[in-house]
Amino acid sequence: MLEKIIAPIAAWIIAVISAGGYLGIVLLMAIESACVPLPSEIIMPFAGYLVSTGRFELLAVATAGAIGCNLGSIPAYEVGKRFGRPVVERYGKYLLMSVHELDRAERFFLRWGSITVLVCRMLPAVRSFIAFPAGVARMPLAKFHLYTFVGSWPWCFGLAWVGMKLGAAWHTDSRLSRILHSMDALIGVVVIAGVSWFIWHKLKKRTR
């Protein structure tokens, strides 16, 4: 089940990385950081797998991923800075972002300051969307890029390292393949249920 869900995305990611090398990683992670839900949890492990084959270097892969995060964050940051609240008020229902959530993000920035970006860049899901509220909060651009890079690098490194280790073990330890295939159906159900609940929850809030 899981294979059918992610296979088209995974195939495209593999093709981009295979054709573009490090620049392909930069491109994919830039898309992921531009408020587009292209999961880094697929991108970076595949890049890490290519580290296990000798094509890439682990530190360079992590750095390419972090650079991509910075580049992709620019448009989301600028939209938030220039048009932030009106965009959410008018198009939030299409973006699955409410004014209440924007208010909460702004309060978080007011309380914790710029460190919000650094911390959120190391968290799944929210990391892809943090640039927008950072722009709304008018976080200084230089600090925004510094914290984006510093927060993104360990995230990219960790995922690539996992991919590298799995790649090295895949063909040498048959137990790994059996375990992953036995978990396939369960993971697929969890993914579908989680996404369905998230969308239902958002749409329900729009009707209140």
Solvent accessible surface area in square Angstrom, and as a share of the most:
residue,aa,sasa,rsa
1,M,99,0.44
2,L,34,0.17
3,E,116,0.52
4,K,172,0.73
5,I,64,0.33
6,I,55,0.28
7,A,42,0.33
8,P,91,0.58
9,I,69,0.35
10,A,10,0.07
11,A,61,0.47
12,W,117,0.41
13,I,0,0.00
14,I,79,0.40
15,A,58,0.45
16,V,25,0.14
17,I,1,0.00
18,S,48,0.31
19,A,95,0.73
20,G,33,0.32
21,G,10,0.09
22,Y,79,0.30
23,L,140,0.70
24,G,3,0.02
25,I,0,0.00
26,V,23,0.13
27,L,93,0.46
28,L,0,0.00
29,M,0,0.00
30,A,17,0.13
31,I,50,0.26
32,E,4,0.02
33,S,0,0.00
34,A,31,0.24
35,C,40,0.24
36,V,66,0.38
37,P,110,0.69
38,L,19,0.10
39,P,42,0.26
40,S,1,0.00
41,E,73,0.33
42,I,23,0.12
43,I,0,0.00
44,M,0,0.00
45,P,29,0.18
46,F,60,0.25
47,A,0,0.00
48,G,0,0.00
49,Y,83,0.32
50,L,32,0.16
51,V,18,0.11
52,S,40,0.26
53,T,81,0.47
54,G,62,0.59
55,R,116,0.42
56,F,10,0.04
57,E,121,0.54
58,L,28,0.14
59,L,114,0.57
60,A,40,0.31
61,V,0,0.00
62,A,0,0.00
63,T,46,0.27
64,A,7,0.06
65,G,0,0.00
66,A,0,0.00
67,I,74,0.38
68,G,0,0.00
69,C,0,0.00
70,N,19,0.10
71,L,92,0.46
72,G,4,0.04
73,S,0,0.00
74,I,70,0.36
75,P,69,0.44
76,A,10,0.08
77,Y,2,0.01
78,E,42,0.19
79,V,59,0.34
80,G,2,0.02
81,K,71,0.30
82,R,165,0.60
83,F,114,0.48
84,G,5,0.05
85,R,78,0.29
86,P,86,0.54
87,V,29,0.17
88,V,3,0.02
89,E,103,0.46
90,R,173,0.63
91,Y,97,0.37
92,G,3,0.03
93,K,109,0.46
94,Y,155,0.59
95,L,95,0.47
96,L,52,0.26
97,M,33,0.15
98,S,18,0.12
99,V,54,0.31
100,H,105,0.47
101,E,28,0.13
102,L,2,0.01
103,D,42,0.22
104,R,133,0.48
105,A,25,0.19
106,E,40,0.18
107,R,133,0.48
108,F,96,0.40
109,F,15,0.06
110,L,156,0.77
111,R,185,0.67
112,W,129,0.45
113,G,29,0.28
114,S,23,0.15
115,I,76,0.38
116,T,4,0.02
117,V,0,0.00
118,L,34,0.17
119,V,71,0.41
120,C,15,0.09
121,R,0,0.00
122,M,75,0.34
123,L,79,0.39
124,P,79,0.50
125,A,78,0.60
126,V,61,0.35
127,R,2,0.01
128,S,9,0.06
129,F,77,0.32
130,I,9,0.04
131,A,0,0.00
132,F,12,0.05
133,P,11,0.07
134,A,0,0.00
135,G,0,0.00
136,V,25,0.15
137,A,43,0.33
138,R,149,0.54
139,M,7,0.03
140,P,81,0.51
141,L,84,0.42
142,A,84,0.65
143,K,86,0.36
144,F,0,0.00
145,H,44,0.19
146,L,103,0.51
147,Y,49,0.19
148,T,0,0.00
149,F,68,0.28
150,V,70,0.40
151,G,0,0.00
152,S,0,0.00
153,W,70,0.24
154,P,57,0.36
155,W,40,0.14
156,C,0,0.00
157,F,58,0.24
158,G,30,0.29
159,L,32,0.16
160,A,0,0.00
161,W,113,0.40
162,V,67,0.38
163,G,4,0.04
164,M,37,0.16
165,K,100,0.42
166,L,71,0.35
167,G,10,0.09
168,A,61,0.47
169,A,33,0.26
170,W,92,0.32
171,H,146,0.65
172,T,116,0.68
173,D,41,0.21
174,S,73,0.47
175,R,149,0.54
176,L,32,0.16
177,S,28,0.18
178,R,147,0.54
179,I,95,0.48
180,L,70,0.35
181,H,119,0.53
182,S,88,0.57
183,M,81,0.36
184,D,29,0.15
185,A,59,0.45
186,L,116,0.58
187,I,56,0.29
188,G,0,0.00
189,V,80,0.46
190,V,91,0.52
191,V,59,0.34
192,I,86,0.44
193,A,57,0.44
194,G,40,0.38
195,V,82,0.47
196,S,59,0.38
197,W,149,0.52
198,F,91,0.38
199,I,72,0.37
200,W,140,0.49
201,H,58,0.26
202,K,16,0.07
203,L,91,0.45
204,K,84,0.36
205,K,52,0.22
206,R,64,0.23
207,T,116,0.68
208,R,201,0.74
